[in-house]
Each structure stands twice: as structure tokens, then as C-alpha cells.
Amino acid sequence: MTDLHKVVADEAMLWGDAVAEPYHALAASHMDSQWAGLIAPALDGIDVDLTRSADFACGRGRNTLKLLDEGAKHVTMIDVNAENVAFCTRQFAGNDRITVTQNDGLDLRVIPSSAFTYLHSFDAMVHFDVEIALGYLREFHRVMRAGAVALIHHSNYSERPGVDFRTNPHFRNYMTADLFRHVATRRGFEVLRQRIFSWADLVDGDCITVLRKPAGEPAKVSGMIDMFHGAIRRSMRGM
Ligand SMILES: C[S@@+](CC[C@H](N)C(=O)[O-])C[C@H]1O[C@@H](n2cnc3c(N)ncnc32)[C@H](O)[C@@H]1O
């Protein structure tokens, strides 16, 4: 088991049956107001195609239901927690507009490339370890179609580096808006918008970043980079 697999085992599994009522049921009752107050304004004026949406770190599906209401034709729910995946599989059995998928907490190898026109993650990545959150950006880029938009709600809390995130206000993990923007840009995204906001009494501790995978992303460029890396490897073998 790698260090990061251990982090997933220790930290990512907190949000299952044990918090069915205190978190999942309560959060579901706030979905409409959070959509209206945080999510809709973050997407306002941006051309978003919900046709094939992903609800990443979906929990028990409150965002999925909202995405379907908002016009998504299909939502792929993705989560690492087996209890949430089992719950959603039961809850949405027979709904052919929903697919429930379990991942390993670190990557999206269970999802084919260019699967989504929209990728959504709300009220989950605020808790992720910084390396795991940033690691997912490469995978988000891979599973999004050219031109697709992602809305990612993440932490902007950096006051206590190194501590266990469970000792931070509202379980916010270490992250900044700038760091997220920097790595997203490196991964090939356009950063369309970042909105820093307060969560209850935690002032400016959260951020919603809206990303776009550039339209017509030239497959040639990555091909050229691969060729370039291949050439470097070949020349190094010859050294
Ligand atoms: C606080 S819940 C939020 C669920 C949902 N987004 C919502 O708004 O109701 C956090 C979710 O993130 C999932 N999660 C935590 N770490 C994860 C990881 N590394 N990869 C994928 N999912 C993860 C948990 O299993 C849980 O379902």
C-alpha cells in the first residue's frame, strides 16, 4: 500500500453509513439553497453542456438529483466509499439516466477518456488531502471532452499546514485557490473563474473553481510531447 492509499483508507472513508443522518440527510435538505447560492452563480454566463455529467465524490446523490433536474441526460456517480456506492446502487436501481461507479480514491481509471461534457464536485474535495486533490486534476482532464466544463469546490484553507484535517474548522484540508489554479493550468485547463467564499463561520476558507478543457484540444500536441519524451528516452539510453 502506498502512502496515498493509506491516506485514502484513513481519511476518505469517513463519510459512509455512520454519517447517513448527520451528514447526508442534512446536506440533502440544503441542496436547493446551495445550488441557488453557490453553484448557479459560479456557472452564470458560462456555456455548460450537462448532457453527460459526472458527479465526482457523489456521496448519496444529492448533487446527482439536482443535475438531472437541471437537464443532465445522464449522470455518472463516482465515489470511493463502498457504503455510499452500495446505497446509490440500491437507491437508483433501474434509473437508466444514472450509472454508479466506485473508484480507488486516487484516479479515474474506471472511466474512459473523454466521457463527460460536464464534471461536478461539490462539498467533497474540501476535505481531500492536497496531493490527492491535485492528483485528480490530470484525471479530470482525461475524462472530460474537449470544451467540457468542470465545477470543483475545494478548500482555500492554509492556516495549519501539516495537521490532521479533522482538527481544522469544518474539516477543511490544506489547499489554496492559487495552488489549485496553478496545477489546473499545468494540466491543460483554462481557469474560467474562481470564487472564494465563507463556509459558516470559516471566512474565505472555500473556493469554487470553474475549469474548461480547451475546445479542439490538439491531440497532435500530446502526440508531439510523447514523441519528444520518446526521443529523450532513446537518447538517454544511448548515453
Ligand atoms: C462530505 S461527502 C460529500 C458527498 C457529496 N458530494 C455531497 O455533496 O453530498 C464527501 C464524499 O467524498 C468521498 N471521497 C472522499 N475522499 C475521496 C477520494 N479520495 N476519492 C473519491 N471520493 C472520495 C466520500 O466517500 C464522500 O462520499
The ligand as an SDF file (V2000), in Angstrom:
LIG
                    3D

 27 29  0  0  0  0  0  0  0  0999 V2000
  -18.7350   15.1010    2.5820 C   0  0  0  0  0  0  0  0  0  0  0  0
  -19.1620   13.8640    1.4350 S   0  0  0  0  0  0  0  0  0  0  0  0
  -19.9320   14.7900    0.1340 C   0  0  0  0  0  0  0  0  0  0  0  0
  -20.7840   13.9790   -0.7820 C   0  0  0  0  0  0  0  0  0  0  0  0
  -21.4940   14.7840   -1.8850 C   0  0  0  0  0  0  0  0  0  0  0  0
  -20.5840   15.4590   -2.7580 N   0  0  0  0  0  0  0  0  0  0  0  0
  -22.4770   15.7460   -1.3130 C   0  0  0  0  0  0  0  0  0  0  0  0
  -22.3680   16.9530   -1.5520 O   0  0  0  0  0  0  0  0  0  0  0  0
  -23.3790   15.2870   -0.6260 O   0  0  0  0  0  0  0  0  0  0  0  0
  -17.5770   13.5000    0.7450 C   0  0  0  0  0  0  0  0  0  0  0  0
  -17.5860   12.3730   -0.2610 C   0  0  0  0  0  0  0  0  0  0  0  0
  -16.2940   12.2780   -0.8560 O   0  0  0  0  0  0  0  0  0  0  0  0
  -15.9550   10.9050   -0.9760 C   0  0  0  0  0  0  0  0  0  0  0  0
  -14.4900   10.8300   -1.0450 N   0  0  0  0  0  0  0  0  0  0  0  0
  -13.6260   11.1530   -0.0590 C   0  0  0  0  0  0  0  0  0  0  0  0
  -12.3510   11.0040   -0.4870 N   0  0  0  0  0  0  0  0  0  0  0  0
  -12.4310   10.5700   -1.7640 C   0  0  0  0  0  0  0  0  0  0  0  0
  -11.4550   10.2390   -2.7380 C   0  0  0  0  0  0  0  0  0  0  0  0
  -10.1560   10.3030   -2.4500 N   0  0  0  0  0  0  0  0  0  0  0  0
  -11.8800    9.8550   -3.9560 N   0  0  0  0  0  0  0  0  0  0  0  0
  -13.2060    9.7680   -4.2490 C   0  0  0  0  0  0  0  0  0  0  0  0
  -14.1810   10.0600   -3.3530 N   0  0  0  0  0  0  0  0  0  0  0  0
  -13.8050   10.4580   -2.1270 C   0  0  0  0  0  0  0  0  0  0  0  0
  -16.5400   10.2750    0.2670 C   0  0  0  0  0  0  0  0  0  0  0  0
  -16.6640    8.8900    0.1450 O   0  0  0  0  0  0  0  0  0  0  0  0
  -17.8740   11.0070    0.3600 C   0  0  0  0  0  0  0  0  0  0  0  0
  -18.8930   10.3450   -0.3440 O   0  0  0  0  0  0  0  0  0  0  0  0
  1  2  1  0
  2  3  1  0
  2 10  1  0
  3  4  1  0
  4  5  1  0
  5  6  1  0
  5  7  1  0
  7  8  2  0
  7  9  1  0
 10 11  1  0
 11 12  1  0
 11 26  1  0
 12 13  1  0
 13 14  1  0
 13 24  1  0
 14 15  1  0
 14 23  1  0
 15 16  2  0
 16 17  1  0
 17 18  1  0
 17 23  2  0
 18 19  1  0
 18 20  2  0
 20 21  1  0
 21 22  2  0
 22 23  1  0
 24 25  1  0
 24 26  1  0
 26 27  1  0
M  CHG  2   2   1   9  -1
M  END
$$$$
